[in-house]
Amino acid sequence: MVFTTKQQELLDNFDALAETLGSAKKAATVIGVKDSVISAIKSKKYPGNLDNQFAKLDEYFKTKEAAISTYKKTEYAPTSISEAIYETIRTCHII
């Protein structure tokens, strides 16, 4: 069995995530697949439907990419509650 370029990219992304999280088991849990499934896929012994498993990996990484690309850091936005809390803190500092 030879992985397609996309499948190999997904496995490489999984490995990077596993390194970040500290283990393949943790990475598999975050993605929503069993670590034994990933292990079997990597060793080219997975008897199930590879497309389904790669679809899960693909969906996870696409969602992460979308989150990164749409995240926008916002500056502090004062609200009535936060302003009241700051005023209370200022009062406490004065006393």
N, C-alpha and C positions, 0 to 999 in steps of 0.2 A: 504494500500500500504506500502510495506517495501522496503527501499532502499538497493541496493547491497552495499557491502563494498566499491567498487570503487565509486559509486554514493555518498555515505556518505563522502568519502574522498574529492571528488570534492566540495561538499557543505561546508565542513570544511575549505577547501582552500579558497573558496569564502568568508566565514565569516572572515578569517584572512586578506584577501585583503581588505574587507570592513572596518575592524578595522584600518588597516594601512592608508587607504584613508579617513576615517572619516565617511563614510556612505555606505549603501548597494546600494544606487542609483548611487553614483560615481563609485563603483566597477562594477556594471552592465553595466554602460556606457563604461567603459574601455574595458570590455570583449566583448561588442557588443550585449548584450541582454537587454531586458526591466526589470526594477526592479520589476515590477508587475508579470512578469513570474517567477522570482526567488522566490518571495513571495508565489505565488501559488504552486510552486513545493514544497517548504518547508512545506506548510500547507497541502500538499498532495491533492490539489484541482485543479491541472493543468489539463485541459481537452485535451491538445494537445499532440504531440508526444514527450515524455520525452527523448527518445534516441537522437533526434535532439538537444535538449537543453543541455543535458549532453555532447554531442559531441563538442558543442561550448566551454563549460567550459574546457573539456579535452584538446582541441586544444590550448586554451589560456595558460593553465598551462604548457603544454608540451613545448610550444614555449618559455615561460619564463625560464623553466629549461634548455633548450638548450642554451639560451642566457647566462645564468649564467655559465654553464659548459664550454662554448667556449670562454668566455671573457678572455682576457689576457692583463693585464696591461703592457703598454709599457713605457719605459723611454723616456725622451726627445730625439727627433731625430732632429738634426740641419738641416735646409734647407737654401738655399741661401737667401730666404726672411727673415726668422727669424734671421739669422746672420746679415743681413743688418739692421734690426730693432734694435737688440742689440747694434750694432756698433753706430747707431744714438743716442741711449739712453746714451751710454758711453760718446760720444762726448758732449752731453748736460750736463752731470754731471761734465765734466771737465771745461766747460765754465762757 
